[in-house]
Amino acid sequence: MLYQDRLDTPIGVLTLIADEDGALVRVNLPQSRKPPPDLGPVRADRARLAAICVQFEAYFAGERFDFDLPLRPHGTDFQRQVWDGLLGIGYGRTASYADLARSIGRPRAVRAVGAANGANPLSIIVPCHRVIGADGSLTGYGGGMEAKRWLLDHEQRHRRAA
């Protein structure tokens, strides 16, 4: 069984989904163009996700710079390798797809890294919003460009405290 709660944030309402052990398996962004995968039965349970919501609220308040949550994303070995690489991009920092590919030891897999980045099920916590184009431009984001811009600006504003 999976459990969910919805959290109102400055970028819209997030849907947070955790498993029976309390590990976060998915963060659904409000403006996502892709429908989330069918994960099976999901039941609303605010109490079960309370600690997760507290950390998100602190992040959006500029008081938390990383998350300390059990995570259980579903993906291929390569996708999980890319998502682990994303965790190495510090708060308030950015990296290009090529930088990310190099950081995981796959410098020629830039396009595959981009696809894995786009399949990240734990947006914000696994900071795919911190990946930008090689020329410094903002590139696509599952939650929409306005949300990506807001997240990057938010982290820049609070970076000195991190």
KEZA-520325 format. One record per residue (C-alpha): residue number from 1; residue in three letters; chain; z, y, x. Coordinates in nm, 3 decimals, m for minus. Last residue first. Layout:
REM KEZA-520325
<r pagu="NUM" numar="ALA" tordren="A" zz="Z" yy="Y" xx="X"/>
...
***
This chain:
REM KEZA-520325
<r pagu="162" numar="ALA" tordren="A" zz="0.369" yy="2.699" xx="2.331"/>
<r pagu="161" numar="ALA" tordren="A" zz="0.498" yy="3.052" xx="2.270"/>
<r pagu="160" numar="ARG" tordren="A" zz="0.199" yy="3.210" xx="2.443"/>
<r pagu="159" numar="ARG" tordren="A" zz="m0.036" yy="3.000" xx="2.231"/>
<r pagu="158" numar="HIS" tordren="A" zz="0.071" yy="3.146" xx="1.897"/>
<r pagu="157" numar="ARG" tordren="A" zz="m0.218" yy="3.387" xx="1.836"/>
<r pagu="156" numar="GLN" tordren="A" zz="m0.467" yy="3.158" xx="2.013"/>
<r pagu="155" numar="GLU" tordren="A" zz="m0.355" yy="2.864" xx="1.799"/>
<r pagu="154" numar="HIS" tordren="A" zz="m0.410" yy="3.062" xx="1.480"/>
<r pagu="153" numar="ASP" tordren="A" zz="m0.752" yy="3.181" xx="1.599"/>
<r pagu="152" numar="LEU" tordren="A" zz="m0.858" yy="2.821" xx="1.670"/>
<r pagu="151" numar="LEU" tordren="A" zz="m0.727" yy="2.699" xx="1.333"/>
<r pagu="150" numar="TRP" tordren="A" zz="m0.885" yy="2.989" xx="1.140"/>
<r pagu="149" numar="ARG" tordren="A" zz="m1.223" yy="2.940" xx="1.310"/>
<r pagu="148" numar="LYS" tordren="A" zz="m1.217" yy="2.570" xx="1.229"/>
<r pagu="147" numar="ALA" tordren="A" zz="m1.120" yy="2.642" xx="0.868"/>
<r pagu="146" numar="GLU" tordren="A" zz="m1.405" yy="2.893" xx="0.828"/>
<r pagu="145" numar="MET" tordren="A" zz="m1.646" yy="2.650" xx="0.991"/>
<r pagu="144" numar="GLY" tordren="A" zz="m1.586" yy="2.378" xx="0.736"/>
<r pagu="143" numar="GLY" tordren="A" zz="m1.325" yy="2.104" xx="0.709"/>
<r pagu="142" numar="GLY" tordren="A" zz="m1.548" yy="1.847" xx="0.877"/>
<r pagu="141" numar="TYR" tordren="A" zz="m1.618" yy="2.087" xx="1.161"/>
<r pagu="140" numar="GLY" tordren="A" zz="m1.953" yy="2.185" xx="1.306"/>
<r pagu="139" numar="THR" tordren="A" zz="m1.993" yy="2.381" xx="1.627"/>
<r pagu="138" numar="LEU" tordren="A" zz="m1.834" yy="2.705" xx="1.740"/>
<r pagu="137" numar="SER" tordren="A" zz="m2.012" yy="2.861" xx="2.032"/>
<r pagu="136" numar="GLY" tordren="A" zz="m1.880" yy="2.841" xx="2.386"/>
<r pagu="135" numar="ASP" tordren="A" zz="m2.218" yy="2.762" xx="2.543"/>
<r pagu="134" numar="ALA" tordren="A" zz="m2.128" yy="2.393" xx="2.579"/>
<r pagu="133" numar="GLY" tordren="A" zz="m2.047" yy="2.384" xx="2.207"/>
<r pagu="132" numar="ILE" tordren="A" zz="m1.691" yy="2.362" xx="2.086"/>
<r pagu="131" numar="VAL" tordren="A" zz="m1.420" yy="2.097" xx="2.055"/>
<r pagu="130" numar="ARG" tordren="A" zz="m1.077" yy="2.235" xx="1.962"/>
<r pagu="129" numar="HIS" tordren="A" zz="m1.126" yy="2.153" xx="1.592"/>
<r pagu="128" numar="CYS" tordren="A" zz="m1.117" yy="1.784" xx="1.690"/>
<r pagu="127" numar="PRO" tordren="A" zz="m0.744" yy="1.827" xx="1.743"/>
<r pagu="126" numar="VAL" tordren="A" zz="m0.591" yy="1.486" xx="1.671"/>
<r pagu="125" numar="ILE" tordren="A" zz="m0.308" yy="1.636" xx="1.467"/>
<r pagu="124" numar="ILE" tordren="A" zz="m0.546" yy="1.893" xx="1.316"/>
<r pagu="123" numar="SER" tordren="A" zz="m0.780" yy="1.626" xx="1.181"/>
<r pagu="122" numar="LEU" tordren="A" zz="m0.648" yy="1.272" xx="1.170"/>
<r pagu="121" numar="PRO" tordren="A" zz="m0.947" yy="1.069" xx="1.046"/>
<r pagu="120" numar="ASN" tordren="A" zz="m1.175" yy="1.165" xx="1.337"/>
<r pagu="119" numar="ALA" tordren="A" zz="m1.529" yy="1.064" xx="1.237"/>
<r pagu="118" numar="GLY" tordren="A" zz="m1.682" yy="1.390" xx="1.360"/>
<r pagu="117" numar="ASN" tordren="A" zz="m1.526" yy="1.340" xx="1.703"/>
<r pagu="116" numar="ALA" tordren="A" zz="m1.672" yy="0.989" xx="1.711"/>
<r pagu="115" numar="ALA" tordren="A" zz="m2.018" yy="1.133" xx="1.640"/>
<r pagu="114" numar="GLY" tordren="A" zz="m1.978" yy="1.400" xx="1.907"/>
<r pagu="113" numar="VAL" tordren="A" zz="m1.857" yy="1.141" xx="2.159"/>
<r pagu="112" numar="ALA" tordren="A" zz="m2.165" yy="0.934" xx="2.078"/>
<r pagu="111" numar="ARG" tordren="A" zz="m2.380" yy="1.239" xx="2.146"/>
<r pagu="110" numar="VAL" tordren="A" zz="m2.206" yy="1.314" xx="2.476"/>
<r pagu="109" numar="ALA" tordren="A" zz="m2.215" yy="0.955" xx="2.601"/>
<r pagu="108" numar="ARG" tordren="A" zz="m2.347" yy="1.030" xx="2.950"/>
<r pagu="107" numar="PRO" tordren="A" zz="m2.012" yy="1.150" xx="3.086"/>
<r pagu="106" numar="ARG" tordren="A" zz="m1.821" yy="0.841" xx="2.965"/>
<r pagu="105" numar="GLY" tordren="A" zz="m1.501" yy="0.847" xx="3.172"/>
<r pagu="104" numar="ILE" tordren="A" zz="m1.281" yy="0.968" xx="2.887"/>
<r pagu="103" numar="SER" tordren="A" zz="m1.248" yy="1.319" xx="3.030"/>
<r pagu="102" numar="ARG" tordren="A" zz="m1.621" yy="1.331" xx="3.106"/>
<r pagu="101" numar="ALA" tordren="A" zz="m1.711" yy="1.280" xx="2.739"/>
<r pagu="100" numar="LEU" tordren="A" zz="m1.457" yy="1.545" xx="2.638"/>
<r pagu="99" numar="ASP" tordren="A" zz="m1.600" yy="1.797" xx="2.882"/>
<r pagu="98" numar="ALA" tordren="A" zz="m1.952" yy="1.715" xx="2.756"/>
<r pagu="97" numar="TYR" tordren="A" zz="m1.838" yy="1.770" xx="2.396"/>
<r pagu="96" numar="SER" tordren="A" zz="m1.705" yy="2.107" xx="2.505"/>
<r pagu="95" numar="ALA" tordren="A" zz="m1.338" yy="2.186" xx="2.545"/>
<r pagu="94" numar="THR" tordren="A" zz="m1.100" yy="2.432" xx="2.381"/>
<r pagu="93" numar="ARG" tordren="A" zz="m0.746" yy="2.553" xx="2.440"/>
<r pagu="92" numar="GLY" tordren="A" zz="m0.484" yy="2.695" xx="2.203"/>
<r pagu="91" numar="TYR" tordren="A" zz="m0.282" yy="2.376" xx="2.206"/>
<r pagu="90" numar="GLY" tordren="A" zz="m0.398" yy="2.146" xx="2.482"/>
<r pagu="89" numar="ILE" tordren="A" zz="m0.702" yy="1.921" xx="2.480"/>
<r pagu="88" numar="GLY" tordren="A" zz="m0.557" yy="1.586" xx="2.592"/>
<r pagu="87" numar="LEU" tordren="A" zz="m0.513" yy="1.466" xx="2.234"/>
<r pagu="86" numar="LEU" tordren="A" zz="m0.891" yy="1.485" xx="2.200"/>
<r pagu="85" numar="GLY" tordren="A" zz="m0.922" yy="1.218" xx="2.467"/>
<r pagu="84" numar="ASP" tordren="A" zz="m0.712" yy="0.980" xx="2.256"/>
<r pagu="83" numar="TRP" tordren="A" zz="m0.956" yy="1.048" xx="1.971"/>
<r pagu="82" numar="VAL" tordren="A" zz="m1.246" yy="0.963" xx="2.203"/>
<r pagu="81" numar="GLN" tordren="A" zz="m1.085" yy="0.633" xx="2.306"/>
<r pagu="80" numar="ARG" tordren="A" zz="m1.005" yy="0.560" xx="1.940"/>
<r pagu="79" numar="GLN" tordren="A" zz="m1.372" yy="0.611" xx="1.856"/>
<r pagu="78" numar="PHE" tordren="A" zz="m1.477" yy="0.377" xx="2.138"/>
<r pagu="77" numar="ASP" tordren="A" zz="m1.236" yy="0.103" xx="2.025"/>
<r pagu="76" numar="THR" tordren="A" zz="m1.370" yy="0.136" xx="1.671"/>
<r pagu="75" numar="GLY" tordren="A" zz="m1.178" yy="0.319" xx="1.404"/>
<r pagu="74" numar="HIS" tordren="A" zz="m0.869" yy="0.322" xx="1.182"/>
<r pagu="73" numar="PRO" tordren="A" zz="m0.609" yy="0.581" xx="1.271"/>
<r pagu="72" numar="ARG" tordren="A" zz="m0.246" yy="0.464" xx="1.288"/>
<r pagu="71" numar="LEU" tordren="A" zz="m0.029" yy="0.755" xx="1.395"/>
<r pagu="70" numar="PRO" tordren="A" zz="0.349" yy="0.771" xx="1.426"/>
<r pagu="69" numar="LEU" tordren="A" zz="0.443" yy="1.136" xx="1.435"/>
<r pagu="68" numar="ASP" tordren="A" zz="0.553" yy="1.384" xx="1.700"/>
<r pagu="67" numar="PHE" tordren="A" zz="0.303" yy="1.663" xx="1.656"/>
<r pagu="66" numar="ASP" tordren="A" zz="0.207" yy="1.938" xx="1.895"/>
<r pagu="65" numar="PHE" tordren="A" zz="0.244" yy="2.315" xx="1.902"/>
<r pagu="64" numar="ARG" tordren="A" zz="0.504" yy="2.367" xx="1.633"/>
<r pagu="63" numar="GLU" tordren="A" zz="0.642" yy="2.709" xx="1.530"/>
<r pagu="62" numar="GLY" tordren="A" zz="0.318" yy="2.889" xx="1.444"/>
<r pagu="61" numar="ALA" tordren="A" zz="0.394" yy="2.872" xx="1.070"/>
<r pagu="60" numar="PHE" tordren="A" zz="0.096" yy="2.638" xx="1.024"/>
<r pagu="59" numar="TYR" tordren="A" zz="0.241" yy="2.400" xx="1.282"/>
<r pagu="58" numar="ALA" tordren="A" zz="0.588" yy="2.419" xx="1.123"/>
<r pagu="57" numar="GLU" tordren="A" zz="0.440" yy="2.334" xx="0.782"/>
<r pagu="56" numar="PHE" tordren="A" zz="0.249" yy="2.041" xx="0.935"/>
<r pagu="55" numar="GLN" tordren="A" zz="0.569" yy="1.908" xx="1.094"/>
<r pagu="54" numar="VAL" tordren="A" zz="0.763" yy="1.938" xx="0.768"/>
<r pagu="53" numar="CYS" tordren="A" zz="0.481" yy="1.765" xx="0.578"/>
<r pagu="52" numar="ILE" tordren="A" zz="0.501" yy="1.461" xx="0.806"/>
<r pagu="51" numar="ALA" tordren="A" zz="0.878" yy="1.442" xx="0.760"/>
<r pagu="50" numar="ALA" tordren="A" zz="0.835" yy="1.457" xx="0.379"/>
<r pagu="49" numar="LEU" tordren="A" zz="0.566" yy="1.186" xx="0.361"/>
<r pagu="48" numar="ARG" tordren="A" zz="0.782" yy="0.913" xx="0.203"/>
<r pagu="47" numar="ALA" tordren="A" zz="0.961" yy="1.166" xx="m0.019"/>
<r pagu="46" numar="ARG" tordren="A" zz="0.636" yy="1.306" xx="m0.164"/>
<r pagu="45" numar="ASP" tordren="A" zz="0.506" yy="0.967" xx="m0.274"/>
<r pagu="44" numar="ALA" tordren="A" zz="0.171" yy="0.964" xx="m0.452"/>
<r pagu="43" numar="ARG" tordren="A" zz="0.024" yy="0.614" xx="m0.454"/>
<r pagu="42" numar="VAL" tordren="A" zz="m0.292" yy="0.498" xx="m0.277"/>
<r pagu="41" numar="PRO" tordren="A" zz="m0.479" yy="0.179" xx="m0.359"/>
<r pagu="40" numar="GLY" tordren="A" zz="m0.760" yy="0.096" xx="m0.120"/>
<r pagu="39" numar="LEU" tordren="A" zz="m0.872" yy="0.300" xx="0.178"/>
<r pagu="38" numar="ASP" tordren="A" zz="m1.197" yy="0.414" xx="0.022"/>
<r pagu="37" numar="PRO" tordren="A" zz="m1.351" yy="0.636" xx="0.283"/>
<r pagu="36" numar="PRO" tordren="A" zz="m1.315" yy="1.012" xx="0.246"/>
<r pagu="35" numar="PRO" tordren="A" zz="m1.614" yy="1.188" xx="0.089"/>
<r pagu="34" numar="LYS" tordren="A" zz="m1.811" yy="1.384" xx="0.345"/>
<r pagu="33" numar="ARG" tordren="A" zz="m1.853" yy="1.758" xx="0.292"/>
<r pagu="32" numar="SER" tordren="A" zz="m1.490" yy="1.824" xx="0.379"/>
<r pagu="31" numar="GLN" tordren="A" zz="m1.363" yy="2.155" xx="0.244"/>
<r pagu="30" numar="PRO" tordren="A" zz="m1.003" yy="2.051" xx="0.168"/>
<r pagu="29" numar="LEU" tordren="A" zz="m0.942" yy="1.837" xx="0.476"/>
<r pagu="28" numar="ASN" tordren="A" zz="m0.823" yy="1.480" xx="0.428"/>
<r pagu="27" numar="VAL" tordren="A" zz="m0.567" yy="1.378" xx="0.688"/>
<r pagu="26" numar="ARG" tordren="A" zz="m0.562" yy="1.001" xx="0.734"/>
<r pagu="25" numar="VAL" tordren="A" zz="m0.363" yy="0.708" xx="0.870"/>
<r pagu="24" numar="LEU" tordren="A" zz="m0.019" yy="0.863" xx="0.926"/>
<r pagu="23" numar="ALA" tordren="A" zz="0.239" yy="0.600" xx="1.012"/>
<r pagu="22" numar="GLY" tordren="A" zz="0.525" yy="0.577" xx="0.760"/>
<r pagu="21" numar="ASP" tordren="A" zz="0.558" yy="0.198" xx="0.787"/>
<r pagu="20" numar="GLU" tordren="A" zz="0.406" yy="0.151" xx="0.441"/>
<r pagu="19" numar="ASP" tordren="A" zz="0.097" yy="0.346" xx="0.544"/>
<r pagu="18" numar="ALA" tordren="A" zz="0.047" yy="0.722" xx="0.539"/>
<r pagu="17" numar="ILE" tordren="A" zz="m0.204" yy="0.952" xx="0.371"/>
<r pagu="16" numar="LEU" tordren="A" zz="m0.196" yy="1.332" xx="0.388"/>
<r pagu="15" numar="THR" tordren="A" zz="m0.416" yy="1.532" xx="0.153"/>
<r pagu="14" numar="LEU" tordren="A" zz="m0.456" yy="1.886" xx="0.278"/>
<r pagu="13" numar="VAL" tordren="A" zz="m0.481" yy="2.178" xx="0.034"/>
<r pagu="12" numar="GLY" tordren="A" zz="m0.651" yy="2.486" xx="0.172"/>
<r pagu="11" numar="ILE" tordren="A" zz="m0.694" yy="2.646" xx="0.515"/>
<r pagu="10" numar="PRO" tordren="A" zz="m0.370" yy="2.848" xx="0.491"/>
<r pagu="9" numar="THR" tordren="A" zz="m0.189" yy="2.532" xx="0.380"/>
<r pagu="8" numar="ASP" tordren="A" zz="m0.090" yy="2.364" xx="0.051"/>
<r pagu="7" numar="LEU" tordren="A" zz="0.019" yy="2.008" xx="0.118"/>
<r pagu="6" numar="ARG" tordren="A" zz="m0.076" yy="1.704" xx="m0.086"/>
<r pagu="5" numar="ASP" tordren="A" zz="0.110" yy="1.379" xx="m0.057"/>
<r pagu="4" numar="GLN" tordren="A" zz="m0.010" yy="1.027" xx="m0.012"/>
<r pagu="3" numar="TYR" tordren="A" zz="0.107" yy="0.669" xx="0.015"/>
<r pagu="2" numar="LEU" tordren="A" zz="m0.077" yy="0.353" xx="0.114"/>
<r pagu="1" numar="MET" tordren="A" zz="0.000" yy="0.000" xx="0.000"/>
***
